[in-house]
């Protein structure tokens, strides 16, 4: 069974940095593109980044481009999101999700909460 | 950038009724690039449909999807108590992925 477990969330001051991790338990991690999606409190879903499985090609939403970096370590079956220059509007629950053949997100973690506040 | 507009914002129905949710794209998208998700309070989203009309693994056949171009629809033929939730459409493109703002289906 596919299981994704995010970690690394917490409270950080505006302008600060944080690195999120997402560990895969149960599937061939390197074969799948992986995404980060966030959800601000009481709001909808916002896609923020994706990384391909083998070529490590990356894409970002405009809202995080230049501030966030997605990466992966296939040997550790781990996805990362390095976040810098954090702002209050980055406060959200951050989900990692597997991409099915580069299309939709077929498996999701339970999320890790990031709060940007002074 | 493609924008997805979902309607209505909230749909109030009773169990057993039919639910019809709309997702309209700001420009034409391929039906192979449209998905739907369900999210219940305190839970991660769950994939329902992809390629507009293909049910994801384990999704019951009371859920169906259709559409083309700019207009897509998710239909729940007979609402079960567990179907009351928020539903999102998603476009997955070549370099950007976009979600609609969601439609809440609540109990009338």
Interface residues (C-beta under 8 A of the other chain):
Chain A: X35 X37 X44 X45 X46 X47 X50 X59 X61 X62 X95 X99 X100 X102 X103 X104 X105 X106 X108 X109 X110 X111
Chain B: X1 X32 X33 X35 X37 X39 X44 X45 X46 X47 X50 X51 X56 X57 X86 X88 X90 X92 X95 X96 X97 X98 X99 X100 X101 X102
